[in-house]
Amino acid sequence: MNGRLAGVALQLSALAVFVCMDTMLKLLTAHYAVPQLMWARFLFSLLAAALFFRLVMGRLPWRSRAPGLQAVRSLLLAASNLMFSTALVYLPLTDCTAIGFASPLFTVALAAVWLKERVGKRRWLGVGIGFAGVLVALRPPFLTGGEPAHWATILPLGTALLFAVYQIMTRRLATIDDPRTTILHTGLAASIAASLAQPFVWTPPSLPDWGLLAALGLLGGAGHGLLVLAYARAPASLLAPMSYTQLIWASIAGVLVFADWPDLWTLLGAAIIALGGVLVALPDRRARQPVET
């Protein structure tokens, strides 16, 4: 139980760090192309992780028993971040976060199919309710009676699916590699892929902006490092619903930094998704046989 509680605490810490990173990312999209921001985010997080392990351990634990799986996981994270960052250009931070809440629902379903984790009827009901909440947050015209939602609303949903696969792969790699190896590999393939795009999008940053770009990478590296440690201590189906706490911090950041107040549909959709998340988080009841004496 102590290990699971530690996993939950690490997951909650990672989510708070991610909101800080997303807020900074949205600010920087006004001045730099998204691929350039992705390059900085992954490169600086990789350098920070490598420096940390070099200083603390005296070596870099690069060697992986599943290098191909590590590369795919890194590229999935890059694609997920690319879609979410592009969405931030067009949508409020709270809206992107609310729609992205589909990720834990995808994670629970994938955990049952791929990792063979036990997911009972109550959790499946929670998944169904959560997806209904995602539909509300997407504001379909037949429900709201208004105009269709912005096309970019599909991007956080794609982010949710890709990030769910990323989380499942994180849990799978926790049984194969040392968590420190996975932390190092998180930004490796992503950095290489993002570097290939720089000749086409590069804008020379000012000296202060170099600091912000480095901070973007440090926050991303810290968040995913905490995530790796969390999934090494607790099952994916338990940790995934904790993501709903991210809406609290995203709403606060949206109001204070961007003056974006979440509308009724966003809040209603998030509330329904959270209800589904609570059902998913509750442990399944197991029938107990009486003990004969």
C-alpha positions in Angstrom: 0.0 0.0 0.0 2.8 2.4 0.8 4.2 1.9 -2.7 0.9 2.7 -4.2 0.4 5.8 -2.1 3.9 7.0 -3.2 2.9 6.4 -6.8 -0.2 8.5 -6.4 1.8 11.3 -4.7 4.4 11.2 -7.6 1.6 11.3 -10.2 0.0 14.4 -8.5 3.3 16.2 -8.4 3.9 15.4 -12.1 0.5 16.8 -13.1 1.2 20.1 -11.3 4.5 20.4 -13.1 2.8 19.7 -16.4 0.4 22.6 -15.9 3.3 24.9 -15.3 5.0 23.7 -18.5 1.7 24.0 -20.5 1.2 27.6 -19.3 4.7 28.6 -20.3 4.3 26.8 -23.6 1.1 28.7 -24.4 2.9 32.0 -23.7 5.8 31.1 -26.0 3.5 30.0 -28.9 3.0 33.7 -29.6 6.6 34.1 -30.6 7.9 30.7 -31.8 6.7 27.8 -34.0 5.5 24.8 -32.1 8.2 22.4 -33.6 10.9 24.8 -32.2 9.3 24.7 -28.8 9.1 21.0 -28.9 12.8 20.8 -29.8 13.7 23.0 -26.8 11.4 21.1 -24.5 12.9 17.7 -25.3 16.5 18.7 -25.8 16.9 20.6 -22.6 15.0 17.9 -20.6 17.3 15.3 -22.0 20.5 17.3 -21.2 19.2 18.0 -17.7 18.5 14.3 -17.0 21.9 13.3 -18.4 23.7 15.8 -16.3 21.8 14.8 -13.2 22.5 11.1 -13.5 26.1 11.9 -14.4 26.6 13.9 -11.3 24.6 11.7 -8.9 25.5 8.2 -10.3 28.8 9.0 -12.0 27.5 7.3 -15.2 24.6 7.4 -17.7 22.3 4.3 -17.5 21.6 4.4 -21.3 21.6 0.6 -21.9 18.0 -0.6 -22.4 16.7 -4.1 -22.8 14.0 -2.8 -25.2 15.6 0.1 -27.2 12.9 -0.1 -29.9 10.1 0.2 -27.4 11.9 3.1 -25.7 12.2 4.9 -29.1 8.5 4.4 -29.9 7.5 5.7 -26.5 9.6 8.8 -26.9 8.1 9.5 -30.4 4.6 9.0 -29.1 5.3 11.6 -26.5 6.6 14.0 -29.1 3.5 13.5 -31.3 1.3 14.0 -28.3 3.0 17.2 -27.3 3.0 18.5 -30.8 -0.8 18.1 -31.1 -1.4 19.6 -27.6 0.9 22.5 -28.3 -0.8 23.2 -31.6 -4.2 23.2 -29.9 -2.9 25.8 -27.4 -2.4 28.2 -30.2 -6.2 28.2 -30.9 -7.9 27.2 -27.7 -7.9 28.2 -24.0 -5.6 26.2 -21.7 -8.6 25.0 -19.6 -10.4 23.7 -22.7 -7.4 21.7 -23.9 -6.9 20.2 -20.5 -10.6 19.3 -20.1 -10.7 17.5 -23.5 -7.4 15.9 -22.7 -9.0 14.2 -19.7 -10.0 11.4 -22.1 -6.4 10.1 -21.7 -7.1 8.4 -18.4 -10.1 6.7 -19.9 -8.1 5.4 -22.8 -5.4 4.4 -20.3 -7.8 2.3 -18.2 -9.1 0.5 -21.3 -5.6 -0.1 -22.7 -4.4 -1.3 -19.3 -7.1 -4.0 -19.3 -6.4 -5.1 -22.9 -2.6 -4.7 -23.1 -1.3 -5.1 -19.5 -4.1 -7.5 -18.4 -4.8 -5.4 -15.4 -8.1 -6.2 -13.7 -10.8 -3.7 -14.6 -14.3 -4.5 -13.2 -17.7 -3.4 -14.3 -17.7 -0.3 -12.1 -14.5 1.0 -13.8 -15.9 0.2 -17.3 -19.0 2.2 -16.3 -16.7 5.1 -15.3 -15.0 4.9 -18.6 -18.4 5.2 -20.4 -19.5 8.2 -18.3 -16.1 9.8 -18.8 -16.4 9.6 -22.6 -19.9 11.1 -22.4 -18.3 14.1 -20.5 -15.7 14.4 -23.3 -18.5 14.7 -25.8 -20.1 17.5 -23.7 -16.7 19.3 -23.5 -16.4 19.1 -27.3 -19.7 21.1 -27.7 -21.3 19.2 -30.6 -24.0 21.4 -32.3 -26.8 18.8 -31.7 -26.1 19.3 -28.0 -25.4 23.0 -27.7 -27.6 24.3 -30.5 -24.7 26.5 -31.5 -22.0 26.5 -34.2 -19.6 23.6 -34.5 -16.6 23.7 -32.2 -13.3 24.9 -33.4 -11.5 22.3 -35.5 -8.6 22.4 -33.1 -10.7 20.7 -30.4 -9.9 17.4 -32.1 -6.2 17.9 -31.3 -6.5 17.4 -27.5 -8.5 14.3 -28.1 -5.7 12.9 -30.3 -3.3 14.0 -27.6 -5.3 12.0 -25.1 -5.1 8.8 -27.1 -1.4 9.1 -27.8 -0.6 10.0 -24.2 -2.6 7.0 -23.0 -0.5 4.7 -25.2 2.6 6.5 -23.8 1.5 5.8 -20.3 0.8 2.2 -20.9 4.2 1.8 -22.5 5.7 3.6 -19.5 4.1 1.0 -17.2 5.3 -1.9 -19.5 8.9 -0.6 -19.5 8.8 -0.4 -15.7 8.9 -4.2 -15.8 11.8 -4.3 -18.3 14.2 -1.4 -17.7 15.4 0.6 -14.7 13.3 3.7 -14.3 16.4 5.9 -14.7 17.0 4.3 -18.1 13.5 5.1 -19.2 13.8 8.7 -17.9 16.9 9.2 -20.1 15.2 7.7 -23.2 12.1 9.8 -22.8 13.5 12.7 -24.7 16.1 11.0 -26.9 14.2 9.9 -30.0 11.9 13.0 -29.6 14.9 15.4 -29.6 16.3 13.8 -32.8 13.0 14.0 -34.6 12.4 17.6 -33.5 15.9 18.6 -34.6 15.2 17.6 -38.2 12.4 20.2 -38.4 14.5 23.2 -37.1 15.9 24.4 -40.5 12.4 25.0 -41.6 11.0 26.8 -38.5 13.9 28.3 -36.6 13.5 31.8 -35.1 16.6 33.0 -33.2 15.6 33.4 -29.5 16.6 36.4 -27.4 18.8 35.8 -24.4 15.9 35.9 -21.9 13.9 33.6 -24.2 16.7 31.1 -24.1 16.2 30.9 -20.4 12.5 30.3 -20.9 13.1 27.6 -23.5 15.5 25.9 -21.1 13.0 26.1 -18.3 10.4 24.5 -20.6 12.7 21.5 -21.0 13.5 21.3 -17.3 9.8 21.3 -16.4 9.0 18.7 -19.0 11.9 16.5 -17.8 10.9 16.8 -14.2 7.3 16.0 -14.9 8.0 12.9 -16.9 10.7 11.8 -14.5 8.1 11.9 -11.7 5.6 10.1 -14.0 8.1 7.2 -14.7 8.7 6.8 -11.0 4.9 6.8 -10.3 4.2 4.1 -12.8 7.0 2.0 -11.3 5.2 2.0 -8.0 1.5 1.8 -8.9 -0.8 0.2 -11.6 -1.8 2.4 -14.6 -5.5 1.9 -13.8 -5.1 3.5 -10.4 -2.9 6.4 -11.5 -4.7 7.4 -14.6 -7.8 8.9 -12.8 -5.5 11.2 -10.8 -5.1 13.3 -13.9 -8.4 15.0 -13.2 -6.8 17.1 -10.6 -4.9 18.8 -13.4 -8.1 20.8 -14.3 -7.9 22.7 -11.1 -4.4 24.0 -11.7 -5.2 24.6 -15.4 -8.3 26.7 -14.6 -6.3 28.8 -12.1 -3.5 29.3 -14.6 -6.0 30.1 -17.4 -7.7 32.8 -15.4 -4.6 34.4 -13.8 -2.3 34.3 -16.8 -4.6 34.5 -19.8 -7.8 35.8 -18.4 -9.6 32.8 -19.9 -12.6 31.9 -17.8 -13.9 28.3 -18.5 -17.5 28.3 -19.9 -20.4 26.2 -18.8 -19.8 23.4 -21.4 -16.2 23.0 -20.4 -17.0 22.9 -16.7 -20.0 20.5 -17.2 -18.0 18.2 -19.4 -15.1 18.2 -16.9 -17.5 17.5 -14.1 -19.0 14.5 -15.9 -15.5 13.2 -16.8 -14.4 13.6 -13.2 -17.5 11.6 -12.1 -16.4 8.8 -14.4 -12.9 9.1 -13.1 -14.1 8.6 -9.5 -15.9 5.4 -10.5 -12.7 4.3 -12.3 -10.6 5.1 -9.2 -12.8 3.1 -6.8 -11.5 -0.4 -6.2 -13.5 -3.3 -7.5 -15.4 -5.3 -4.9 -14.4 -8.8 -4.7 -16.6 -11.5 -3.3 -15.3 -12.9 -0.1 -15.8 -16.5 0.9 -16.5 -17.1 4.5 -13.7 -18.8 6.4 -14.7 -22.0 8.0 -13.4 -22.7 11.5 
